[in-house]
Amino acid sequence: MELFEDPVETALDISGIFELSVDAYYTALYAQMSCKPIKKEIAAFVEKVSRAKNREEADRAGKDRGDSSVLAVLKEAGKVSHEIHRLTGMLRFSPESGGVYTARCAPDHFILPALAEHFTLRFGETPWAIIDEKRGLCLRKANGSEAVLVPVSSATNVTEKAGKDSWEDMWRLYHKSINNESRKNPRLQRQFMPERYQKYLTELKP
């Protein structure tokens, strides 16, 4: 399956602008992953870029904030890009039944497919899974296979804890040892780690 297939609705065909502008292609792709009701704006964005005669013109068209449709697409794509970057550093993995290292999250946007390449490179041949609890989806990778997106209900060996996780205890101990209570700044912490993500952070769990 396509890693960027949208299980929520039929996505617009944006493949035609890839050769004209890679940046515009990913802007349109990320905007679709926001799952916001901006399908008309994305279509107008793709049409605008498609009319370009060369790559330079296509790049300019995809960044034209004076165009309301382009601006709407850029704003949503930016939010998605930011969340993708944020979760590559904030996901916490723990071994579950079957030896699969699993992380849980509830992202604002449909970003699981965009995490596939990063964590495939990070884990190598170690099996892993990322569960989107908000959408009931699981991105998983087994040995010798590509990452695939499946419903959580059909994702075997990734729904139950394998018991007490000593790695979590070690991570909490490490975090406690480097934490400077005198410089604690809850407001700044919420800025970099919004409260909606904090329940998934091992070091913040009791």
Secondary structure, 3 states (H helix, E strand, C coil): CCCCCCCCCCCCCCHHHCCCCHHHHHHHHHHHHCCCCCHHHHHHHHHHHHCCCCHHHHHHHCCCCCCHHHHHHHHHHHHHHHHHHHHHHHCCCEEECCCCEEEEECCCCCCHHHHHHHHHHHHCCCCEEEEECCCCEEEEECCCCCCEEEEHHHCCCCCCECCCCHHHHHHHHHHHHHCCHHHCCHHHHHHHCCHHHHCCCHHHCC
